[in-house]
Amino acid sequence: MTTRRGFLASLLAASTMPRLSWADAGNPAYLSAAREGDGGYALFGLSETGADVFRIPLPGRGHAATAHPTAPEAVAFARRPGTFALVIDCVTGHVAHRLESPSGRHFYGHGAFVAGGDILCTTENDIDSGEGRIGFWSRREGYARIGEIASGGIGPHEILALPGDVLAVANGGIRTHPSRGRDKLNIPEMRPNLAYARVSGVEEVVELDPDLHLASIRHLASDGTTVGFAMQWQGDLPDPAPLLGLHRRGSAPVLCSADLAEQMAMQGYAGSIAMTGDLVGITSPRGGRVHLFGLDGAFRAALRRADVCGLASRGAALLATDGLGGVLSLASDRMEPLRVAPRAWDNHLVRIV
């Protein structure tokens, strides 16, 4: 039987044990999932220049990973609609925890940490009602489920932690059901929005004009003040729809477009978004384009690259990945290939804070 003295001694010993950091995992700057040449899948830690730091096998195709802010842990999400997520120890490569979505729910492929990394937030679908949820999981309690709130819309996809433990939520507006795979069940009635929330609930919801109700808000980036959101158009494209929006809380969103030919070339699809300094970028794997804008919404440049999608900040520049294994550095008007890996990078490149 454990005595009180023994319990306190073990607690003291645990508190004095060295805590692992990302340095113990090789100091990766980014996380990205990929499909390898043999058809298998893995999560990679990458350096600032896109070199491999570590490789951890995955049981299936990943979508996005979420990095703990200090501990060398990554949460890898199954491609939506998925019902599990893996908490991976990036030092040992072992799965530390497997998160199962609650009954009647599925994950949407993204998550974020708040409270200094103590709480993991996950975007989810309430399958019966179609309403979005944000689930909360306690890292201190072994990633136990501790609560949830409404997301403020339907189809929450990416979620982003902002200063002050505020969450930005991209409610894409698209209803799905696991029995229908990736089918989109409510296109005519879509109402996407950008929501701001805390663990106590939603504080602000920003909707686009009704004639843009088919612009599904999917992915997010922020410099701490401005939130950028990337969109995917769900209808025909008789006119080029904007694919980038910029928003500051309490203000109306600013929608950004390139010139007509370039906007049409994006094929209504922005796959990822990143922000650094006064530069905002969105990618289109369908259009083979990266579009760069200023924080004032002005279009700056179009850079061409086949199947480009992953995008993250890299100092004053951006780093991109593509489905052909390419890793590229992007500046205001140029693209520099850094390396080609023997794999197909998946949709997202996640910066480790």
Secondary structure, 3 states (H helix, E strand, C coil): CCCHHHHHHHHHHHHHCCCCCHHHHCCCCEEEEEEECCCCEEEEEECCCCCEEEEEEECCCEEEEEECCCCCEEEEEECCCECEEEEEECCCCCEEEEEECCCCEEEEEEEEEEHHHCEEEEEEEECCCCCEEEEEEECCCCCEEEEEEECCCCCEEEEEEECCCEEEEEECCCCCCHHHCCCCCCHHHCCCEEEEEECCEEEEEEECCHHHCCEEEEEEEECCCCEEEEEEECCCCCCCCCCEEEECCCCCCEEECCCHHHHHHCCCECCEEEEECCEEEEEECCCCEEEEEECCCCEEEEEECCCEEEEEEECCEEEEEECCCEEEEECCCCEEEEEECCEEECCCCEECC
